[in-house]
Amino acid sequence: MPQFYMRRFALLEDTNKLMVVERHGDILNFTRKSVGSIGYEKRLHDFVENGGTKSIESEVNKLVEMPFAESPTWKKIVNGECASLDAVDGLSIYGFARHLLRRNVKMLRFMQAEHAQYRAGNLFELTAEEREMHQRIAQAPGGPHQMFRANVLDTSMPDDAHAINVMVCQSPTPFRSSTNPTLSISEPGRDSIFGEMFNSLRTWWLSLNRYFGAFIIAGGSPGFSNLGVQPEIARVVNRRFLVQLLHGDARYMLADDEHIENDLEWAGFKFDKNTTHGFRYRADGWVDPNPDTRRAVGRQWRS
């Protein structure tokens, strides 16, 4: 996770620190962490070639992330000028959100699981394009990880990028984020928490800083808007970040707002004790909905 992004949610008195919620099984800790200590997955971008270990991390920084960090769009965000973001910036925001989604460890795990299902003959409703993709993965020496690396380094935009609708939103209630910040909000065929209008759309959310974020919508009319929203929108988005954390789809939720304790109780957790930099909540009998995380947590507690 790029540190320049996480610093948009850092403490005002120390831009090297931020408040996070982290989960250990049925325990949630609200605590302070340094920006450099989170958002990094060890060996995520490493690969073996000619008997040696290499990494694309420096290429990711040079080709993708630093150009965006130095772009006019990000300079507006850093300088507190989000209200002036326009349609040109909307395309940059879409590209950055897409990159953050593709570079994340959850995307790699999804690709590996899907390809394993394909090899086992358990994927039946595949398009010709999807079947061709799995055939390419099967033929690649590096398998799913090779395609994952290629996607992370890809700076091109999809052919339908012009059809995306980007809605920049400003809220008086602070937005949260996470170490997997491109948050899925809706997809066709599922009822959306934002109402029937979103049921046929594929929608993501990316928090840009504490008080601005963007809906990125595919499947409807193209466009761009920049407007203020009611605090309730931020409350719904923020709870979705908490659900993401509980499902094991992010290691940390970046959060520093007055509703955290209420939301932890909403999720079924109860106050346990105060800690040095925050507090701890616990849920009795809570079952992790992610089997992979359950196994990992089990190993952690046994070790």
Beta strands, then each sheet from edge to edge (+ up, - down):
strand 1: 17-24
strand 2: 27-34
strand 3: 46-49
strand 4: 52-55
strand 5: 165-170
strand 6: 177-178
strand 7: 183-186
strand 8: 202-207
strand 9: 212-218
strand 10: 223-228
strand 11: 252-254
strand 12: 270-274
strand 13: 279-282
sheet 1: 6+ 11- 1+ 2- 13+ 12-
sheet 2: 3+ 4-
sheet 3: 7+ 8- 9+ 5- 10-
end
